[in-house]
Amino acid sequence: MFKSEIKEFYDKNKAYCHYPFREIYNDSSGHYKLCCHADVHPDTRKYTTQNITPFKYFRSKEMEGIRNKMLSGEKMYSCKVCYQMEETSGESYRTKDIKKISSIELEPASIGLKLRVHGSYCNLQCYMCHPHNSSGRRNEMKAVYGKEVLKKWMPNFKGLNYTQWNDILKDILDNIHLVEYIVVTGGEPLQLPKQWEMIEKIPEKHAKHIHLAYDTNLTELTYKKHSIFDIVKKFKKVELRASCDHYGRKLEWIRYPINRKRFESNLTEAKDLVPYLNCAPSILNIYDLDKIYDYYKQNFGLRTQFTSIVRSPYMLSMRNINENNKETLLKKYENLDWFNYIKSELKMPIYDKDNIKMKKYCDDLSKHRNFNWRELWNEF
């Protein structure tokens, strides 16, 4: 297809997305999804990392059926986040890469891996993180609300045993010649011993063709004998996509108990590996996105992107600010590069009127942390 034909295909086909054709993703509960923004698809719900390895799932008749439906223009209910974004702002995760795509993937090729299979240990307790994804978060939620409440948050949580993880690793290595990129996430990926084991076992002849990226909190650059700087030459490219949802004391509350000075020191040391900072807009930083962008641009020469919108739990979403403030922010951020992602969430109906649930939740965390959020945010 010529570039014009590809654009015409996208314009006509409102269901096609390249992620089911080229990326394998699973969440920390073990469910495979069409991408990290999608819900579990009913046709593949039976598949988890406990019962099928990544490439077997990817080549399953159910996934082939989903891809064929997309090519024919059938929308997937599990992809509703993107469809809602397109209705409110005209742009979504599905459409954002249209200008970069040089072909339509009719057959799976150049596969990307974004697998949460190496564990969920994390040294932080970010206030918006799902307990599936962070051991620190689970420990805090258990301490604040008790074991039974935590079970309601994550009723089906079950980690991989060593045999299951070994089967997955073997599957990855058997298909490593097909892998174009790997995104390692966690937990805190740089502190997960199993991901280091995977990295060591990837043959150098294949590693030199793989783009390796980490979704990291950048609190540590080493783990025991391992250092991120030691693997840079092995891979085609290595990136640290550092998560950073504010600066100063507000950063320390949102991403508790991060040490901001240590974080900024690591940011300076690893700056050449950091393409951008990843800020997740939520109700506690939505008023400050311009300040956050300017702070890291001026002090570190790094841009911040705002595409990882906090949508769950709903009480932490920016959708819950009052309508007058929404209109003010829509005007304030209309020239921001990632405005359409923010616009789509601000256009959603209010879920937690007057932020009653949000305030109670932040008060509960503050009491446990002995760190009062109300001293930092006067908007509420």
Contacts in CASP RR format, 6 or more apart in sequence:
PFRMAT RR
TARGET T0000
AUTHOR 0000-0000-0000
METHOD contacts of the structure
MODEL  1
MFKSEIKEFYDKNKAYCHYPFREIYNDSSGHYKLCCHADVHPDTRKYTTQ
NITPFKYFRSKEMEGIRNKMLSGEKMYSCKVCYQMEETSGESYRTKDIKK
ISSIELEPASIGLKLRVHGSYCNLQCYMCHPHNSSGRRNEMKAVYGKEVL
KKWMPNFKGLNYTQWNDILKDILDNIHLVEYIVVTGGEPLQLPKQWEMIE
KIPEKHAKHIHLAYDTNLTELTYKKHSIFDIVKKFKKVELRASCDHYGRK
LEWIRYPINRKRFESNLTEAKDLVPYLNCAPSILNIYDLDKIYDYYKQNF
GLRTQFTSIVRSPYMLSMRNINENNKETLLKKYENLDWFNYIKSELKMPI
YDKDNIKMKKYCDDLSKHRNFNWRELWNEF
1 9 0 8 1.000
1 103 0 8 1.000
1 104 0 8 1.000
3 102 0 8 1.000
6 98 0 8 1.000
6 101 0 8 1.000
6 102 0 8 1.000
6 103 0 8 1.000
6 104 0 8 1.000
7 98 0 8 1.000
9 16 0 8 1.000
9 104 0 8 1.000
10 16 0 8 1.000
10 95 0 8 1.000
10 98 0 8 1.000
13 70 0 8 1.000
13 71 0 8 1.000
13 73 0 8 1.000
14 73 0 8 1.000
14 75 0 8 1.000
14 83 0 8 1.000
14 86 0 8 1.000
15 69 0 8 1.000
15 70 0 8 1.000
15 73 0 8 1.000
15 74 0 8 1.000
15 75 0 8 1.000
15 76 0 8 1.000
15 79 0 8 1.000
16 70 0 8 1.000
16 71 0 8 1.000
16 73 0 8 1.000
16 104 0 8 1.000
17 34 0 8 1.000
17 35 0 8 1.000
17 70 0 8 1.000
17 79 0 8 1.000
17 82 0 8 1.000
17 94 0 8 1.000
18 97 0 8 1.000
18 101 0 8 1.000
18 104 0 8 1.000
18 105 0 8 1.000
19 25 0 8 1.000
19 34 0 8 1.000
19 35 0 8 1.000
19 94 0 8 1.000
20 34 0 8 1.000
20 35 0 8 1.000
20 63 0 8 1.000
20 66 0 8 1.000
20 67 0 8 1.000
20 70 0 8 1.000
21 67 0 8 1.000
21 105 0 8 1.000
21 107 0 8 1.000
21 108 0 8 1.000
22 105 0 8 1.000
22 108 0 8 1.000
22 109 0 8 1.000
22 110 0 8 1.000
22 111 0 8 1.000
22 112 0 8 1.000
22 180 0 8 1.000
23 35 0 8 1.000
23 111 0 8 1.000
23 112 0 8 1.000
23 113 0 8 1.000
23 114 0 8 1.000
24 32 0 8 1.000
24 54 0 8 1.000
24 55 0 8 1.000
24 57 0 8 1.000
24 58 0 8 1.000
24 111 0 8 1.000
24 112 0 8 1.000
24 113 0 8 1.000
24 114 0 8 1.000
24 115 0 8 1.000
25 32 0 8 1.000
25 33 0 8 1.000
25 34 0 8 1.000
25 35 0 8 1.000
25 36 0 8 1.000
25 114 0 8 1.000
25 115 0 8 1.000
26 32 0 8 1.000
26 33 0 8 1.000
26 48 0 8 1.000
26 49 0 8 1.000
26 54 0 8 1.000
26 115 0 8 1.000
26 116 0 8 1.000
26 117 0 8 1.000
27 33 0 8 1.000
27 36 0 8 1.000
27 116 0 8 1.000
27 132 0 8 1.000
27 133 0 8 1.000
28 116 0 8 1.000
28 119 0 8 1.000
28 120 0 8 1.000
28 130 0 8 1.000
28 132 0 8 1.000
28 133 0 8 1.000
28 157 0 8 1.000
28 186 0 8 1.000
28 187 0 8 1.000
29 48 0 8 1.000
29 132 0 8 1.000
29 154 0 8 1.000
29 156 0 8 1.000
29 157 0 8 1.000
29 158 0 8 1.000
30 48 0 8 1.000
30 49 0 8 1.000
30 50 0 8 1.000
30 116 0 8 1.000
30 158 0 8 1.000
30 159 0 8 1.000
30 160 0 8 1.000
31 40 0 8 1.000
31 45 0 8 1.000
31 47 0 8 1.000
31 48 0 8 1.000
32 40 0 8 1.000
32 44 0 8 1.000
32 47 0 8 1.000
32 48 0 8 1.000
32 49 0 8 1.000
32 54 0 8 1.000
32 57 0 8 1.000
33 39 0 8 1.000
33 40 0 8 1.000
33 41 0 8 1.000
33 78 0 8 1.000
34 41 0 8 1.000
34 66 0 8 1.000
34 76 0 8 1.000
34 78 0 8 1.000
34 79 0 8 1.000
35 93 0 8 1.000
36 114 0 8 1.000
37 81 0 8 1.000
37 82 0 8 1.000
37 93 0 8 1.000
38 76 0 8 1.000
38 78 0 8 1.000
38 79 0 8 1.000
38 81 0 8 1.000
39 77 0 8 1.000
39 78 0 8 1.000
39 79 0 8 1.000
39 80 0 8 1.000
39 81 0 8 1.000
40 78 0 8 1.000
41 66 0 8 1.000
41 76 0 8 1.000
41 78 0 8 1.000
42 77 0 8 1.000
42 78 0 8 1.000
43 62 0 8 1.000
43 65 0 8 1.000
43 66 0 8 1.000
44 57 0 8 1.000
44 60 0 8 1.000
44 62 0 8 1.000
44 63 0 8 1.000
44 66 0 8 1.000
47 57 0 8 1.000
47 60 0 8 1.000
47 62 0 8 1.000
49 115 0 8 1.000
49 117 0 8 1.000
49 160 0 8 1.000
49 164 0 8 1.000
49 168 0 8 1.000
50 158 0 8 1.000
50 159 0 8 1.000
50 160 0 8 1.000
50 164 0 8 1.000
52 60 0 8 1.000
53 167 0 8 1.000
53 168 0 8 1.000
53 170 0 8 1.000
53 171 0 8 1.000
54 113 0 8 1.000
54 115 0 8 1.000
54 168 0 8 1.000
54 171 0 8 1.000
54 172 0 8 1.000
55 171 0 8 1.000
55 172 0 8 1.000
55 174 0 8 1.000
55 175 0 8 1.000
55 178 0 8 1.000
56 171 0 8 1.000
57 63 0 8 1.000
58 108 0 8 1.000
58 111 0 8 1.000
59 108 0 8 1.000
66 76 0 8 1.000
67 108 0 8 1.000
69 76 0 8 1.000
70 76 0 8 1.000
71 106 0 8 1.000
75 83 0 8 1.000
79 94 0 8 1.000
81 92 0 8 1.000
81 93 0 8 1.000
81 311 0 8 1.000
82 92 0 8 1.000
82 93 0 8 1.000
82 94 0 8 1.000
82 95 0 8 1.000
83 92 0 8 1.000
84 344 0 8 1.000
84 348 0 8 1.000
85 91 0 8 1.000
85 92 0 8 1.000
85 93 0 8 1.000
85 340 0 8 1.000
85 341 0 8 1.000
85 344 0 8 1.000
86 92 0 8 1.000
86 94 0 8 1.000
86 95 0 8 1.000
88 343 0 8 1.000
88 344 0 8 1.000
88 347 0 8 1.000
88 348 0 8 1.000
89 339 0 8 1.000
89 340 0 8 1.000
89 341 0 8 1.000
89 343 0 8 1.000
89 344 0 8 1.000
89 347 0 8 1.000
90 340 0 8 1.000
90 344 0 8 1.000
91 340 0 8 1.000
91 341 0 8 1.000
91 344 0 8 1.000
92 344 0 8 1.000
93 307 0 8 1.000
96 307 0 8 1.000
109 178 0 8 1.000
110 178 0 8 1.000
110 180 0 8 1.000
111 175 0 8 1.000
111 178 0 8 1.000
111 179 0 8 1.000
111 180 0 8 1.000
112 179 0 8 1.000
112 180 0 8 1.000
112 181 0 8 1.000
112 182 0 8 1.000
112 183 0 8 1.000
113 172 0 8 1.000
113 179 0 8 1.000
113 181 0 8 1.000
113 182 0 8 1.000
113 183 0 8 1.000
114 182 0 8 1.000
114 183 0 8 1.000
114 185 0 8 1.000
115 168 0 8 1.000
116 133 0 8 1.000
116 185 0 8 1.000
116 186 0 8 1.000
116 187 0 8 1.000
117 160 0 8 1.000
117 165 0 8 1.000
117 168 0 8 1.000
117 194 0 8 1.000
118 165 0 8 1.000
118 184 0 8 1.000
118 186 0 8 1.000
118 189 0 8 1.000
118 192 0 8 1.000
118 194 0 8 1.000
118 195 0 8 1.000
118 198 0 8 1.000
119 159 0 8 1.000
119 160 0 8 1.000
119 186 0 8 1.000
119 187 0 8 1.000
119 192 0 8 1.000
119 194 0 8 1.000
120 132 0 8 1.000
120 133 0 8 1.000
120 134 0 8 1.000
120 135 0 8 1.000
120 138 0 8 1.000
120 186 0 8 1.000
120 187 0 8 1.000
121 135 0 8 1.000
121 186 0 8 1.000
121 187 0 8 1.000
121 188 0 8 1.000
121 191 0 8 1.000
121 192 0 8 1.000
122 129 0 8 1.000
122 133 0 8 1.000
122 134 0 8 1.000
122 135 0 8 1.000
122 136 0 8 1.000
122 137 0 8 1.000
122 186 0 8 1.000
122 187 0 8 1.000
122 188 0 8 1.000
122 191 0 8 1.000
122 217 0 8 1.000
123 136 0 8 1.000
123 188 0 8 1.000
123 191 0 8 1.000
123 217 0 8 1.000
123 219 0 8 1.000
123 220 0 8 1.000
124 134 0 8 1.000
124 136 0 8 1.000
124 137 0 8 1.000
124 188 0 8 1.000
124 217 0 8 1.000
124 219 0 8 1.000
124 255 0 8 1.000
124 256 0 8 1.000
124 257 0 8 1.000
124 258 0 8 1.000
125 134 0 8 1.000
125 136 0 8 1.000
125 137 0 8 1.000
125 139 0 8 1.000
125 140 0 8 1.000
125 256 0 8 1.000
125 257 0 8 1.000
126 134 0 8 1.000
126 137 0 8 1.000
126 217 0 8 1.000
126 243 0 8 1.000
126 245 0 8 1.000
126 254 0 8 1.000
126 255 0 8 1.000
126 256 0 8 1.000
127 253 0 8 1.000
127 254 0 8 1.000
127 255 0 8 1.000
127 256 0 8 1.000
127 284 0 8 1.000
127 316 0 8 1.000
127 362 0 8 1.000
127 365 0 8 1.000
128 254 0 8 1.000
128 280 0 8 1.000
128 282 0 8 1.000
128 310 0 8 1.000
128 313 0 8 1.000
128 316 0 8 1.000
129 137 0 8 1.000
130 137 0 8 1.000
130 153 0 8 1.000
130 154 0 8 1.000
130 312 0 8 1.000
131 137 0 8 1.000
131 138 0 8 1.000
131 141 0 8 1.000
131 150 0 8 1.000
131 153 0 8 1.000
131 154 0 8 1.000
131 157 0 8 1.000
132 154 0 8 1.000
132 157 0 8 1.000
133 185 0 8 1.000
133 186 0 8 1.000
133 187 0 8 1.000
134 186 0 8 1.000
134 187 0 8 1.000
135 187 0 8 1.000
138 150 0 8 1.000
138 154 0 8 1.000
140 365 0 8 1.000
140 368 0 8 1.000
141 149 0 8 1.000
141 150 0 8 1.000
141 153 0 8 1.000
142 150 0 8 1.000
143 368 0 8 1.000
144 364 0 8 1.000
144 365 0 8 1.000
144 367 0 8 1.000
144 368 0 8 1.000
145 364 0 8 1.000
160 168 0 8 1.000
165 194 0 8 1.000
169 197 0 8 1.000
169 198 0 8 1.000
169 201 0 8 1.000
172 179 0 8 1.000
172 198 0 8 1.000
173 201 0 8 1.000
173 202 0 8 1.000
176 202 0 8 1.000
176 203 0 8 1.000
176 206 0 8 1.000
176 210 0 8 1.000
177 206 0 8 1.000
179 206 0 8 1.000
179 210 0 8 1.000
180 209 0 8 1.000
180 210 0 8 1.000
180 211 0 8 1.000
181 210 0 8 1.000
181 211 0 8 1.000
181 212 0 8 1.000
181 213 0 8 1.000
182 210 0 8 1.000
182 211 0 8 1.000
182 212 0 8 1.000
182 213 0 8 1.000
183 213 0 8 1.000
183 214 0 8 1.000
183 215 0 8 1.000
184 195 0 8 1.000
184 212 0 8 1.000
184 213 0 8 1.000
184 214 0 8 1.000
184 215 0 8 1.000
185 214 0 8 1.000
185 215 0 8 1.000
186 192 0 8 1.000
186 215 0 8 1.000
188 216 0 8 1.000
188 217 0 8 1.000
188 219 0 8 1.000
188 220 0 8 1.000
189 195 0 8 1.000
189 214 0 8 1.000
189 215 0 8 1.000
189 216 0 8 1.000
190 214 0 8 1.000
190 216 0 8 1.000
190 220 0 8 1.000
190 221 0 8 1.000
190 222 0 8 1.000
190 223 0 8 1.000
190 228 0 8 1.000
191 220 0 8 1.000
191 223 0 8 1.000
192 223 0 8 1.000
193 223 0 8 1.000
193 224 0 8 1.000
196 223 0 8 1.000
196 226 0 8 1.000
199 212 0 8 1.000
199 231 0 8 1.000
199 234 0 8 1.000
202 210 0 8 1.000
202 234 0 8 1.000
204 234 0 8 1.000
207 234 0 8 1.000
207 235 0 8 1.000
207 236 0 8 1.000
208 234 0 8 1.000
208 235 0 8 1.000
208 236 0 8 1.000
209 236 0 8 1.000
210 235 0 8 1.000
210 236 0 8 1.000
211 235 0 8 1.000
211 236 0 8 1.000
211 237 0 8 1.000
211 239 0 8 1.000
212 231 0 8 1.000
212 235 0 8 1.000
212 236 0 8 1.000
212 237 0 8 1.000
212 238 0 8 1.000
212 239 0 8 1.000
213 238 0 8 1.000
213 239 0 8 1.000
213 240 0 8 1.000
213 241 0 8 1.000
214 228 0 8 1.000
214 238 0 8 1.000
214 239 0 8 1.000
214 240 0 8 1.000
214 241 0 8 1.000
215 241 0 8 1.000
215 243 0 8 1.000
215 278 0 8 1.000
216 240 0 8 1.000
216 241 0 8 1.000
216 242 0 8 1.000
216 243 0 8 1.000
217 242 0 8 1.000
217 243 0 8 1.000
217 255 0 8 1.000
217 258 0 8 1.000
217 263 0 8 1.000
218 240 0 8 1.000
218 242 0 8 1.000
218 243 0 8 1.000
218 244 0 8 1.000
218 263 0 8 1.000
218 266 0 8 1.000
218 267 0 8 1.000
218 270 0 8 1.000
218 274 0 8 1.000
219 258 0 8 1.000
219 259 0 8 1.000
219 262 0 8 1.000
219 263 0 8 1.000
219 266 0 8 1.000
220 266 0 8 1.000
221 227 0 8 1.000
221 228 0 8 1.000
221 229 0 8 1.000
221 266 0 8 1.000
221 269 0 8 1.000
221 270 0 8 1.000
222 228 0 8 1.000
228 238 0 8 1.000
228 240 0 8 1.000
228 270 0 8 1.000
228 273 0 8 1.000
229 270 0 8 1.000
231 238 0 8 1.000
232 238 0 8 1.000
232 273 0 8 1.000
238 273 0 8 1.000
239 273 0 8 1.000
239 274 0 8 1.000
239 275 0 8 1.000
240 270 0 8 1.000
240 273 0 8 1.000
240 274 0 8 1.000
241 274 0 8 1.000
241 275 0 8 1.000
241 276 0 8 1.000
241 278 0 8 1.000
242 267 0 8 1.000
242 274 0 8 1.000
242 277 0 8 1.000
242 278 0 8 1.000
243 255 0 8 1.000
243 277 0 8 1.000
243 278 0 8 1.000
243 279 0 8 1.000
243 280 0 8 1.000
244 251 0 8 1.000
244 255 0 8 1.000
244 263 0 8 1.000
244 277 0 8 1.000
244 278 0 8 1.000
244 279 0 8 1.000
244 292 0 8 1.000
244 296 0 8 1.000
244 304 0 8 1.000
245 251 0 8 1.000
245 254 0 8 1.000
245 255 0 8 1.000
245 279 0 8 1.000
245 280 0 8 1.000
245 282 0 8 1.000
245 285 0 8 1.000
245 292 0 8 1.000
246 254 0 8 1.000
246 255 0 8 1.000
246 279 0 8 1.000
246 284 0 8 1.000
246 285 0 8 1.000
246 288 0 8 1.000
246 292 0 8 1.000
247 260 0 8 1.000
247 291 0 8 1.000
247 292 0 8 1.000
247 295 0 8 1.000
247 296 0 8 1.000
248 260 0 8 1.000
249 260 0 8 1.000
249 376 0 8 1.000
250 284 0 8 1.000
250 285 0 8 1.000
250 288 0 8 1.000
250 376 0 8 1.000
250 377 0 8 1.000
251 258 0 8 1.000
251 260 0 8 1.000
251 263 0 8 1.000
252 258 0 8 1.000
252 259 0 8 1.000
252 260 0 8 1.000
252 371 0 8 1.000
253 369 0 8 1.000
253 371 0 8 1.000
253 373 0 8 1.000
253 376 0 8 1.000
254 282 0 8 1.000
254 284 0 8 1.000
254 285 0 8 1.000
256 365 0 8 1.000
256 369 0 8 1.000
256 371 0 8 1.000
257 369 0 8 1.000
264 299 0 8 1.000
264 300 0 8 1.000
267 274 0 8 1.000
267 300 0 8 1.000
267 302 0 8 1.000
268 300 0 8 1.000
271 300 0 8 1.000
271 302 0 8 1.000
274 302 0 8 1.000
276 302 0 8 1.000
276 303 0 8 1.000
276 304 0 8 1.000
276 305 0 8 1.000
277 296 0 8 1.000
277 302 0 8 1.000
277 303 0 8 1.000
277 304 0 8 1.000
277 305 0 8 1.000
278 304 0 8 1.000
278 305 0 8 1.000
278 307 0 8 1.000
278 308 0 8 1.000
279 285 0 8 1.000
279 289 0 8 1.000
279 292 0 8 1.000
279 304 0 8 1.000
279 305 0 8 1.000
279 306 0 8 1.000
279 308 0 8 1.000
280 306 0 8 1.000
280 308 0 8 1.000
280 309 0 8 1.000
280 310 0 8 1.000
281 289 0 8 1.000
281 306 0 8 1.000
281 308 0 8 1.000
281 309 0 8 1.000
281 310 0 8 1.000
281 318 0 8 1.000
281 341 0 8 1.000
281 342 0 8 1.000
281 345 0 8 1.000
282 310 0 8 1.000
282 316 0 8 1.000
282 317 0 8 1.000
282 318 0 8 1.000
283 310 0 8 1.000
283 315 0 8 1.000
283 316 0 8 1.000
283 317 0 8 1.000
283 318 0 8 1.000
283 320 0 8 1.000
283 321 0 8 1.000
283 355 0 8 1.000
283 358 0 8 1.000
284 316 0 8 1.000
284 362 0 8 1.000
284 373 0 8 1.000
284 377 0 8 1.000
285 292 0 8 1.000
286 318 0 8 1.000
286 321 0 8 1.000
286 329 0 8 1.000
286 342 0 8 1.000
287 329 0 8 1.000
287 379 0 8 1.000
289 306 0 8 1.000
289 333 0 8 1.000
289 336 0 8 1.000
289 342 0 8 1.000
290 332 0 8 1.000
290 333 0 8 1.000
290 336 0 8 1.000
292 304 0 8 1.000
293 303 0 8 1.000
293 304 0 8 1.000
293 336 0 8 1.000
296 302 0 8 1.000
296 303 0 8 1.000
296 304 0 8 1.000
297 303 0 8 1.000
297 304 0 8 1.000
305 337 0 8 1.000
305 338 0 8 1.000
306 336 0 8 1.000
306 338 0 8 1.000
306 341 0 8 1.000
306 342 0 8 1.000
307 338 0 8 1.000
307 341 0 8 1.000
309 317 0 8 1.000
309 318 0 8 1.000
309 341 0 8 1.000
309 342 0 8 1.000
309 344 0 8 1.000
309 345 0 8 1.000
310 316 0 8 1.000
310 317 0 8 1.000
310 318 0 8 1.000
311 317 0 8 1.000
311 345 0 8 1.000
314 320 0 8 1.000
314 351 0 8 1.000
314 352 0 8 1.000
315 351 0 8 1.000
315 352 0 8 1.000
315 355 0 8 1.000
315 357 0 8 1.000
315 358 0 8 1.000
315 361 0 8 1.000
316 358 0 8 1.000
316 361 0 8 1.000
317 345 0 8 1.000
317 348 0 8 1.000
317 351 0 8 1.000
318 329 0 8 1.000
318 342 0 8 1.000
318 345 0 8 1.000
318 346 0 8 1.000
319 345 0 8 1.000
319 346 0 8 1.000
319 348 0 8 1.000
319 349 0 8 1.000
319 350 0 8 1.000
319 351 0 8 1.000
320 350 0 8 1.000
320 351 0 8 1.000
320 352 0 8 1.000
320 353 0 8 1.000
320 355 0 8 1.000
320 358 0 8 1.000
321 329 0 8 1.000
321 346 0 8 1.000
321 355 0 8 1.000
322 350 0 8 1.000
323 350 0 8 1.000
326 346 0 8 1.000
329 342 0 8 1.000
329 346 0 8 1.000
330 343 0 8 1.000
330 346 0 8 1.000
333 339 0 8 1.000
333 342 0 8 1.000
333 343 0 8 1.000
336 342 0 8 1.000
352 358 0 8 1.000
355 380 0 8 1.000
358 380 0 8 1.000
359 380 0 8 1.000
362 373 0 8 1.000
362 374 0 8 1.000
363 373 0 8 1.000
363 374 0 8 1.000
365 373 0 8 1.000
366 372 0 8 1.000
366 373 0 8 1.000
366 374 0 8 1.000
374 380 0 8 1.000
END
